[in-house]
Amino acid sequence: MAPGVQNPQRLEAIKSVNNLFNGFIERFGDTDCKTLTGCDFSNKEEAERYMREEIYKDTCFHQFEYVLSECISKKKE
């Protein structure tokens, strides 16, 4: 059964996701992978460069770490 629109748990989940999204934007400036990594993944050469130069180590890893950290800290509350 789907939760009601005014269900307190649903509203808290919406608030949490909104806070995570806004915090991500505040910290990293965007949510668009092309903007965050500088790579256009629709371009094969750019996708290969992303892997070859291990761009993910300075971008995606930090972003993923942030999201996990926020989710874990929220769970502890």
C-alpha positions as CSV (number, residue, x, y, z in Angstrom):
1,M,0.0,0.0,0.0
2,A,1.4,3.4,-1.0
3,P,2.0,5.9,1.8
4,G,-0.4,8.8,2.0
5,V,0.7,12.2,0.7
6,Q,0.8,13.6,4.3
7,N,2.5,10.6,5.8
8,P,5.2,11.9,8.2
9,Q,7.8,9.3,7.1
10,R,7.2,10.2,3.4
11,L,7.6,13.9,4.2
12,E,10.8,13.2,6.1
13,A,12.2,11.1,3.2
14,I,11.4,14.0,0.8
15,K,13.1,16.5,3.1
16,S,16.2,14.2,3.5
17,V,16.6,13.8,-0.3
18,N,16.1,17.5,-0.8
19,N,18.8,18.2,1.8
20,L,21.2,15.7,0.2
21,F,20.6,17.2,-3.3
22,N,21.1,20.8,-2.1
23,G,24.1,19.8,-0.1
24,F,25.6,18.1,-3.1
25,I,25.0,21.2,-5.3
26,E,26.5,23.4,-2.6
27,R,29.6,21.3,-2.3
28,F,30.2,20.3,-5.9
29,G,28.4,23.0,-7.9
30,D,26.4,20.7,-10.1
31,T,24.9,17.2,-10.6
32,D,25.7,16.8,-14.3
33,C,28.5,14.2,-14.8
34,K,29.9,16.1,-17.9
35,T,30.2,19.3,-15.8
36,L,31.6,17.5,-12.8
37,T,34.2,15.4,-14.6
38,G,34.9,17.5,-17.7
39,C,34.1,14.4,-19.9
40,D,31.4,14.0,-22.4
41,F,30.5,10.3,-22.0
42,S,28.6,10.2,-25.3
43,N,32.0,10.7,-27.0
44,K,34.0,7.4,-27.0
45,E,37.3,9.2,-26.8
46,E,36.2,11.2,-23.8
47,A,34.9,8.1,-22.1
48,E,38.2,6.3,-22.7
49,R,40.1,9.4,-21.4
50,Y,38.0,9.3,-18.2
51,M,39.2,5.7,-17.6
52,R,42.8,6.1,-18.9
53,E,43.4,9.2,-16.8
54,E,41.4,7.8,-13.8
55,I,39.5,11.1,-13.6
56,Y,37.0,9.3,-11.3
57,K,39.6,9.3,-8.5
58,D,39.5,13.1,-8.3
59,T,35.8,13.5,-9.0
60,C,33.3,10.7,-8.7
61,F,35.0,9.0,-5.7
62,H,34.7,12.3,-3.7
63,Q,31.1,12.7,-4.7
64,F,30.2,9.2,-3.9
65,E,32.0,9.5,-0.5
66,Y,30.0,12.6,0.2
67,V,26.7,10.9,-0.5
68,L,27.5,7.8,1.5
69,S,28.7,9.9,4.4
70,E,25.5,12.0,4.4
71,C,23.3,8.9,4.2
72,I,25.2,7.2,7.1
73,S,25.1,10.3,9.3
74,K,21.4,10.7,8.6
75,K,20.8,7.0,9.5
76,K,22.5,7.5,12.9
77,E,20.2,10.4,13.8
